[in-house]
Amino acid sequence: MAHVTYEHARVVAVEGGENMAEFQPDPFLTSLGMSIDEQRAYDAYCDAVVDASEAEIARTGVTYTWEEIQAQAQEEWDRLKRDYPRENWGRPCSR
């Protein structure tokens, strides 16, 4: 069992709730050195995050479209480019 805090909601992920045939190890994660048990725990964590997200959507009724998510990401990208121009990359931070 894993206790995870996602945003401001506590999520409890319990492993082993799935049929053993449902879980398939991911070759990419295996190539990164993740064990089968670690992948199973990661899978349970991801499922718990999705469940928490769906519960939050059901509770608040707030959802975002893909276009809204892209627009927010673009705004953040533009802000980062303004605040941290490429010319300053690699320079020491002022104290």
Stockholm file with secondary structure:
# STOCKHOLM 1.0

chainA/1-95         MAHVTYEHARVVAVEGGENMAEFQPDPFLTSLGMSIDEQRAYDAYCDAVVDASEAEIARTGVTYTWEEIQAQAQEEWDRLKRDYPRENWGRPCSR
#=GR chainA/1-95 SS CEEEEETTEEEEECTTCSCTTTCCCCHHHHHTTCCHHHHHHHHHHHHHHHHHHHHHHHHHCCCCCHHHHHHHHHHHHHHHHHHSCGGGTTSCCCC
#=GC SS_cons        CEEEEETTEEEEECTTCSCTTTCCCCHHHHHTTCCHHHHHHHHHHHHHHHHHHHHHHHHHCCCCCHHHHHHHHHHHHHHHHHHSCGGGTTSCCCC
//
